[in-house]
Structures are given as C-alpha cells and as structure tokens.
Amino acid sequence: MGFGKLSMPAEEKVNLLQEKITDITKNQIERGVLCVISGMASSSIGLRTLDYGKLPISLLTGEIPYDQLDQHTYLLSGLATAEDVMRGEETQIFGTAGMSSFAGNTLAILPGTHSKHAWLEDGTLTDFKTFMSGELFSLLGTHSILSHSLDTQGNINAQSKAFLKGLERSAGAFLHELFAIRARHVLHNSPDKENGAFLSGLLIGSELRAIPRIPGLVCLIADGTLEGLYKKALQTLYPKTPVKTFSTEEATIRGQWQFIQKRI
C-alpha cells in the first residue's frame, strides 16, 4: 500500500497502551527497567496531556519535555511551532541524529499518516511542517467517489509507470488530477491497482514539490513500502540532492534510549 490505514479509535488505543504499560511495569519493576513512551500518548487523546516543547532545539544538548508517570515510566511530549505540532517524530529525529552528523542544511522527511518535513541547521531543529498525505490517501480510497476506482490495499511498486505518472502530474492542477482518476476508470477502464499507484504518486509528488528550498541533504526516516516510494520520488524530483535512509523503528528506539541514558 502507499500509506498505512488510519489508526484504531483513540479510546481503544489508550486502553491498549495502559494495558501494555501495566504488563511491563509488573514484570520488570524488580529489575529496575525504565519504560519510555513517545508519540500521541502525551496528547489530548492519550494518557496525559503535556505541553509542547518549543523550537529551535539542539539535537545534541536539547531535551524533549517529559513527565514521570511513576517510578519507572516516563512520558515524552512533542514539539511545536507557532503553526504546527508533532508528537513522536521528534524522538525519531533525535534518534537519527545519534546515527549521523547533520552538518549544514538538512531536511528530515518522516512519511506517514501525517508526514513531517523537519529542517535541521547544523544539528539544530529549526522548523517543520505537516502534510496530511497518508490520511488523504486513506480517505479518498474509502470515503470518496474515487473509492470505486481505486485499490489502496496492495503494495505499490515505486518503479511502476502509474506511480511515476502520478509524480509527473503532481506538477499540475491537483484537484483536477484527482477527478481524472475517476474519468479514466469510467472512460478507459483503467485498472484499480494502477489508479491506486497513480494516486500515491500524485499525493507524494504534491507533498515533496512543496519543499521551499533545496536542502544539502535529505534524511528519509521510513520503513517498508513508504521508504521505497519516497526515495524514488525524491530521486525523480530532486536528482542532485543526496538521500540517506534510516529505519523508523530504529530511530524511535535510539531516541528513547538517548533519553534513558540521561536518567541512569
């Protein structure tokens, strides 16, 4: 698929998270194991609402705001600008900084339901913007007229002609290109799978074309299908810009581990 499905309802997510925390603390408390939670758990639909940290923040000397839930459990907050917010991605950016030195002008891209573009200047996070690419992909594939013309569940090949065509058409009239998917399906019987790949290319291309200036390096923090799609899109739209890829899971773990190291 191009993007993941929308997450489970907030109440179910909170209940599941609380259940897992209880299991961890019950089984590991005697060993003194610390539990670090990042992401939406610190939001208004999570366990406890925490205030956002502010930018700029150094990835070397700065620290994400947090709260201690009990003797062994820490809840990390997020970061905010005057116009945007993130929870969870900042931990991944901190973790990635532990794997690579970011000198000069670097753009960190974190694809997902709400993709993030974060600007780093010599190891300092200075700004970021959010793009609803993944959520729009899901909504269009399930709750719009296009849902009758799309297959959004299968894996998309970054080399497919349909995906590359979507990237190309993202330079045009976005809203027209969306309906053109329906028109091609009705008039020319274009396959649902190809239409899904085209939509993925159209959305990712539109997102990446919004980059305001060419960075010296793109740090792509992604896994699986999204890693391949975004890397191909970046190489197509910005062929002279180097791209380094990092695992989302590893970046999260390393970011949380950096926090733990300051507590022990």
C-alpha positions in Angstrom: 0.0 0.0 0.0 1.1 3.6 -0.4 0.2 4.7 3.1 -0.9 2.9 6.3 -4.5 2.7 7.4 -5.9 5.1 9.9 -5.2 4.0 13.4 -7.7 2.4 15.8 -10.1 4.6 17.8 -8.4 6.8 20.5 -10.1 5.1 23.4 -9.1 1.6 22.3 -5.5 2.9 21.7 -5.3 4.4 25.2 -6.7 1.2 26.8 -4.3 -1.0 24.9 -1.3 1.3 25.8 -2.3 1.3 29.5 -2.6 -2.5 29.5 0.9 -2.8 28.0 2.4 -0.4 30.5 0.9 -2.4 33.3 2.3 -5.6 31.9 5.8 -4.1 31.5 5.9 -2.5 35.0 4.5 -5.6 36.7 7.0 -7.9 35.0 10.1 -5.6 35.0 9.8 -3.4 38.0 12.1 -5.5 40.2 14.8 -5.3 37.5 14.6 -1.5 37.5 13.7 -1.4 33.8 12.6 2.1 32.6 9.6 2.5 30.3 9.7 5.4 27.9 6.6 6.4 25.9 6.6 8.8 23.0 4.0 9.9 20.4 0.3 10.6 20.8 0.2 9.2 24.4 1.0 12.7 25.6 -1.8 14.3 23.6 -5.3 15.2 24.5 -6.4 11.8 23.2 -3.7 9.9 25.1 -2.8 9.1 28.6 -2.0 12.6 29.8 -1.8 15.9 28.0 1.7 17.5 28.1 2.7 20.9 26.9 4.8 21.0 23.7 8.5 22.0 23.7 9.5 24.9 21.5 11.9 25.4 18.6 14.7 25.8 18.0 16.1 22.8 19.8 19.6 21.3 19.6 19.7 17.6 18.9 22.9 17.3 20.8 22.2 19.3 24.0 18.5 19.8 24.0 15.8 17.6 25.6 12.2 16.8 24.8 9.8 17.8 27.6 8.5 14.9 29.6 6.5 13.8 32.7 7.2 10.9 35.0 4.1 8.7 35.4 5.6 6.5 38.1 9.0 5.4 39.4 9.8 3.5 36.2 7.6 5.2 33.4 8.4 8.4 31.5 6.0 10.1 29.0 7.7 12.2 26.4 5.9 15.3 25.0 6.2 16.7 21.5 7.4 19.9 19.8 5.5 22.9 18.3 6.0 25.9 16.2 3.6 28.9 16.0 1.6 27.0 13.3 2.3 23.3 13.6 2.7 20.4 16.1 4.4 17.0 16.3 4.4 14.1 18.8 6.6 11.1 18.3 8.6 12.3 15.2 10.8 14.5 17.4 12.0 11.4 19.2 12.8 9.7 15.9 14.7 12.8 14.7 16.8 12.8 18.0 17.5 9.1 17.4 18.6 9.6 13.9 21.0 12.4 15.0 22.7 9.7 17.1 23.3 7.7 13.9 24.5 10.5 11.7 26.0 14.0 12.0 23.9 16.7 10.3 26.1 19.5 9.3 24.7 22.4 7.3 21.2 22.4 5.8 19.4 19.1 6.2 15.7 18.2 5.6 14.4 15.2 7.6 11.3 13.6 6.0 9.1 11.3 8.0 6.3 9.8 5.8 3.1 8.5 7.3 -0.5 9.4 8.0 0.7 12.9 8.8 4.0 13.3 7.0 6.6 15.6 8.6 9.3 17.8 6.9 11.7 19.0 9.6 14.6 21.4 8.9 17.9 21.0 10.6 20.6 23.6 10.7 24.0 22.2 11.9 22.3 19.8 14.3 19.5 22.2 15.5 15.9 21.5 14.7 14.6 24.9 13.5 11.3 24.3 11.8 8.9 21.7 10.5 5.7 21.3 8.5 3.0 18.6 8.5 1.3 17.1 5.4 -1.9 15.0 5.5 -0.7 12.8 2.6 -1.4 9.5 4.3 -4.7 10.4 5.8 -5.9 11.9 2.5 -4.9 8.7 0.7 -6.9 6.6 3.1 -10.0 8.9 3.0 -10.1 9.1 -0.8 -9.7 5.4 -1.0 -12.6 4.7 1.4 -15.0 7.7 1.6 -14.9 9.4 -1.8 -16.2 8.8 -5.3 -12.7 7.6 -6.2 -13.1 4.6 -3.8 -14.9 2.8 -6.7 -11.9 3.2 -8.9 -9.0 2.5 -6.5 -7.1 -0.4 -5.0 -5.3 1.2 -2.0 -4.6 -2.0 -0.1 -1.9 -3.7 -2.3 1.8 -2.9 -2.3 2.8 -0.2 -4.8 5.9 -0.6 -6.9 7.9 2.6 -6.9 9.1 1.8 -10.5 5.6 1.4 -11.9 4.5 3.6 -14.7 1.4 4.6 -12.9 3.3 5.8 -9.8 5.8 7.7 -11.9 2.9 9.3 -13.9 1.3 10.4 -10.7 4.6 12.1 -9.7 4.7 13.8 -13.1 1.1 15.0 -12.9 1.6 16.4 -9.4 3.1 19.5 -11.1 -0.4 20.3 -12.5 -3.8 21.1 -11.2 -4.1 18.8 -8.2 -7.9 18.8 -7.7 -8.4 18.2 -11.4 -5.9 15.3 -11.4 -7.8 13.7 -8.6 -11.1 13.5 -10.5 -9.2 12.5 -13.7 -8.7 9.1 -11.9 -12.4 8.6 -11.9 -12.7 9.7 -15.5 -10.0 7.4 -16.8 -11.7 4.5 -14.9 -15.1 5.2 -16.4 -14.0 6.1 -19.9 -11.0 3.8 -20.4 -11.4 1.1 -17.7 -8.0 1.9 -16.1 -7.3 -0.9 -13.5 -7.9 -0.1 -9.8 -4.3 -1.1 -8.9 -2.8 1.3 -11.4 -5.2 4.1 -10.1 -4.0 3.5 -6.6 -0.4 3.8 -7.6 -1.2 6.9 -9.6 -2.9 8.5 -6.5 0.1 7.6 -4.3 2.4 9.3 -6.8 0.1 12.3 -7.1 0.0 12.8 -3.3 3.7 12.2 -2.6 4.7 14.4 -5.5 2.4 17.2 -4.4 3.9 16.9 -0.9 7.5 16.9 -2.0 7.0 19.8 -4.5 6.1 21.9 -1.5 9.7 21.8 -0.2 10.5 25.6 -0.2 14.3 25.3 -0.9 16.7 22.6 -2.0 18.5 21.1 1.1 22.1 19.9 1.1 20.9 16.5 2.3 17.6 14.7 2.8 17.3 12.4 5.8 14.5 9.9 5.0 13.1 8.2 8.1 10.9 5.5 6.8 10.3 1.7 6.5 8.9 -0.7 4.0 6.9 0.5 1.0 6.9 4.1 2.0 10.7 4.2 2.1 10.9 3.0 -1.5 8.1 5.3 -2.8 9.6 8.4 -1.1 13.1 7.6 -2.1 12.1 7.2 -5.7 10.1 10.4 -5.7 13.0 12.4 -4.2 15.4 11.0 -6.7 13.0 11.9 -9.5 12.1 15.4 -8.4 15.4 16.3 -6.8 18.0 14.2 -8.6 21.0 16.2 -7.4 20.1 16.1 -3.7 21.7 13.1 -1.8 19.2 11.0 0.3 20.2 9.0 3.4 17.6 6.5 4.7 17.0 5.5 8.3 14.7 2.9 9.9 11.7 4.4 11.7 11.8 1.7 14.3 15.5 2.0 15.0 15.2 5.9 15.1 12.5 5.6 17.7 14.4 3.2 19.9 17.6 5.2 19.7 15.7 8.4 20.5 14.1 6.8 23.6 17.5 5.3 24.6 19.1 8.7 24.5 16.5 9.9 26.9 17.1 6.9 29.2 20.9 7.5 29.2 20.3 10.9 30.9 18.3 9.2 33.7 20.8 6.5 34.6 
